[in-house]
């Protein structure tokens, strides 16, 4: 397994994170980050709502964290090509912390973390390039590219790259139904690479399962929702596509995640009007994470999907929504009074 080349398109160089301040434009609410600067330094310089950080072409090897007080922040690439500006790091769940005992854990492994409500991320790549093959001694192999838990989080034209647990869509608490919206994004990984308890809508996104050198199947799952029981809506994928770099039927569409610390979770996933390629096992598209929480008891359903991976070979293995049921599972119903596309 080789480390992927993250920067293509516009010319740029590797940038080490430093303390260099970002350049502020004449409009004091816009900060520019260029090679030699630190994205985190720009985030730290934001002193109120409504700021925009523009990341110029380059690869920025650093961990970036946006605290809740930086509400309404926009983080975007300087060009329309998300390959031009890359934020990447390589921590995993089992990576030892350099400044104290213990390891980072799944959430702590994230390259990009945000607790800020009203966050917008556009035209960027967020990646975690930690590889299992490089660290055979580490068993905690979750390595998150993006971990977001602020309400009204919006990602558009963003590439999210990792292997296990690429995108963690979370909320601040079990009884908080934080909303997240992803449009025209590319998300790749292998095990549970879109997971969490947020109300998360994916519209016209591309999910890609990676080739994986293991001798068992399934090699992984695309989705692993952990929706709170009180939340009527979990993860919704609408008019998306799912492709694979692995052999046919090597992956499952989803499995439910009922965390040991939230055993009341009732995972919810609806995939509708999506083209599902042959990499997904059409006969058994769902599987269990734990046998005492079978997927059949969860809120999993599909509607009008197409492609070889969407074939209804065994009806009891592919719960389908009726037309009237599908009317409840729309972007606007999931996001409520928030209209990110308005």
PyMOL commands that set and color helices and strands:
alter all, ss='L'
color gray80, all
select helices_A, chain A and resi 39-45+105-108+132-134+295-297+308-310+315-317+323-326+331-335
alter helices_A, ss='H'
color red, helices_A
select strands_A, chain A and resi 14-16+23-24+30-33+52-55+58-61+64-66+74-77+85-89+112-114+120-122+125-128+146-148+153-156+159-161+167-169+179-183+186-189+194-196+199-203+206-209+220-225+235-238+241-244+251-255+268-272+275-276+286-287+299-303
alter strands_A, ss='S'
color yellow, strands_A
deselect
rebuild
show_as cartoon
